[in-house]
Amino acid sequence: MYRRILALLIVASLAFSAVGLAQPKVVGYPGLGMVAGTPGGTLTLALGDSPPRFFYYGEISAISQALTMQMFDTLIDFDLETYELVPGLAREWSVSDDGTVITLHLREGVAWHDGTPFTADDVVFTFDQIVTNPEARAGDAASFIFTVDGEQRRATFSAPDANTVVITLPTPAPAFLLFLRSFYIMPKHKLLPFSVEGGAQPADINDAWPTDVATSEVVGTGAFRLSEYVPGQVVRLVKNWNYWRVDEAGTPLPYLDGLTYLIVPGTDAQVAQFLAGNLDQLNISGGQFPDFKSRELAGAGFSVVAARALFGSPPHLAFNFDATDPELAAVFSNHEFRQAMEYAVDRMRVIDDVYNGLAEIPGTPTAPVNGAFYEDTTGLMRMYDLEAAAAALDALGLVDTNGNGVRNISPTRELEFTLTYGNDSATWTDVATIVQNDFAEIGVRANLRGIQSSQLLGTGIAGDYEALLVAIGNQPDPELRKPIWQPGGSLYYWHRATQPAAQGERPNFDAMADWELRVFEIFETGSVNIDAESRAANYREWQRLNAEYVPVIMIAKPSNVAAVYDHVGNFVYNLGVIPGYNPVPHYFRR
Amino acid sequence: MLVYLIRRILVMIPTLLLVSVICFAVIQLQPGSFADRYLEDPRFTPETVERLNAQLGLDKTPVEQYLIWLSGIVTRLDFGFSFFANRPVSGIIGERLAWTVVVAGVTLGFAWLVAVPLGIVVALRRNGFTDAVASFVGYIGLAVPDFLVALLLIALVLAYGGTNVGGLFSAQYLGAPWSWAKFVDLLNHLWIPVLAIGTGGIAQVMRQMRANLLDVLNADYVRTAKAKGLHPRRVTYRHAVRTAINPLVSMAGLQLPELINGTIIASIVLNLPTIGPLLYTSLLNKDQYVAMTLLLFASLLLMIGNLLADLALAWVDPRIRYG
């Protein structure tokens, strides 16, 4: 017996196109202000750097992801408005009652850009030979290996017929469908020679589609295909005239004839290109908002739009429980100290001054816009109150004993530490300064240490810091960020003592506080619990524990902000650039 | 002369070796690793870090890494591969070399064409109004960083509604076959980097030319030439300027490596498809073989530039002979 997960509504909305192929109509998005567009025209967008290669799984890169989204499809997509899972290359799917067998029925009549039919073999090949290949640099082998009774077992993929894919999991995985929408399906007929199945070594998969490859080799099923790459200058995509997606009226998507990606590294250069009208749209930060808004109001012909973000990185402040200095470590691992310091973090000032109001009080850490999992813990969080902070530190015995204005941990040790932040971004520098000044007000001395933003997390994982300002991404399901938030996880960097002595071994439970043990358990249960309601309730408890015990101090959740010229129709920027969420086929030129 | 040339070229080899060792050591001392940039991605597990390091050879000791890279160069002229692009370094540099040479060539040419005559004029009118104005402008040119000039020019173009605010072409001409319109579009974009990067050079060369010429104009033989009744113009241009220009020839040689690393920030601000930004990102990303090759290339250019300058000096100055 199979239980249908997806609403029958989608099946009911199946329509038959002129060639007689089943094609679910795309639901219109009136809620997002979308209208029927007129075909034709191109849009010019910015790429922050040259693409490292055109093969998505060969390099983790936001650049190659931005291009891949337009050229390839995922099996399952996000609804642009509700974020629910909707059909992509899979027109429907079902999950067995025990949650371990997922059957996907693929859309028929879909072709690769070179005309080769798309089949279930391509899907199996993508997962079997690429995604789960541990040597693929941007693959995700670890997520398909499950530990059952202490034994590691892999998910298996099979294609009983050309339009059906069956995925068998060793154990139920409730977040698996959501997870599936992150994988772009690749053409077996082009990539076979780079795979183990095609006789290559596992690591050879990374050699696929370097930037000097013939553009005709890079074929996807997506709305656009690769047409030209001028190194360091431009990537051009042209419309896939056989794309399967249609709008509400049956007009084939995409509306646009092509996308031009100008390669413009550097924010200043991007802003200049946008203001000169050479770019049709630009993602900006809250800090750039006032300048853009005043130009908008002066009639520059574009508008600035902001949307609360589900994904994206909310900054937090972490204290190193395992700091090299034992006196600091003892203070930092005391949750009462972290609670006291939370009072001294002026979230509203960061939101108002750094993000110009385009941010909100964060969850702990789930994004407030994430309806399925967000627990409103603002009542538990300690909001800015320097007097309360000082009183709490006094109560802990951390008082200034030598009269130099800085509190003391002991007669010989001041309450002084380095605060590591990214000094190559105005946002980080501003936040660090605000925190430093407020800490000084309550007699806590933080010495700033600026490093490259790209090295913040690496520095955290290496334990080479005392306090750290860093941002880690939100995901729709907490399970997808388990290595960060589960004590003992590989990215649980503020309390490294909980991590296992060697990879693959059990975490160090002895080092965990009681609340950490409970959080650990919540994540273990959450991985396999297929009852959505109790699962969500568990994760809500985790957020309350985070708010209470403050493993890290969450600071703000920035919104997504973009500037877009008025001639771009149907522009949507709700989720940001993430797999499975692609409104670009709906864009048109007025 | 030939023996001298061969000797000079042979001396380059140990120098380059030493430079490469120092560059490699400095890159290794940089904190962080290539994998750092990926850590935030949910797909990136500790196992992936290990696999990546093994694939890239980063699990070997730095000395081994260096020797493997060096032997590749010596035996196969293989400069390693880019971690980031998974392609040979030579191809990646090659893609950008042509535009680098064009931009740098035009900029240097422009700077010298303006600076040398200007230097002569201000030397001849020493302490006059022209000298004061040119010196003042020259000092400002030297003092203002090229990227700031670039930003100011961009702001100026934007204020007047222009669209040529970066890059070398408008979007529609990128990758298009050459045509008159494309050439005009190139000129329309090229003047900004030429002016931004060139101004500093103009000031420098002009000051140098002025100082040299003033020295020479006070020399005995110039006085003798004048005393013999030679036409003043002939004395100045035939005798004085020719001698005064010699030190500039050496200076020109030193400017060759500027092709790569002299204009990095301006090239980023102006979004030029040249080698400078590539060096910058490769250093940031710890893409070590790209960075190493570029640094090595820059020092090679410096040495070749010096050699060419010395040879050119022998050619323009009959008093100099190598043997």
Interface residues (C-beta under 8 A of the other chain):
Chain A: T44 D49 P52 R53 G58 E59 I60 P134 E135 R137 A138 G139 D140 A141 A142 S143 A203 N206 D207 P210 T211 D212 E228 V230 P231 G232 Q233 V234 R236 T260 L262 I263 V264 P265 G266 D268 A269 A272 Q273 L275 A276 G277 N278 S313 I451 Q452 S454 Q455 L457 G458 T459 I461 I472 G473 Q475 L480 R481 P483 S490 L491 Q503
Chain B: P31 G32 S33 A35 D36 R37 Y38 L39 E40 D41 P42 R43 F44 T45 P46 E47 T48 R51 L52 Q55 F84 A85 N86 R87 G91 E95 R96 L151 I154 V157 L158 G162 T163 N164 V165 G166 G167 L168 F169 S170 A171 L174 G175 I268 V269 L270 N271 P273 P277 L278 T281 L284 N285
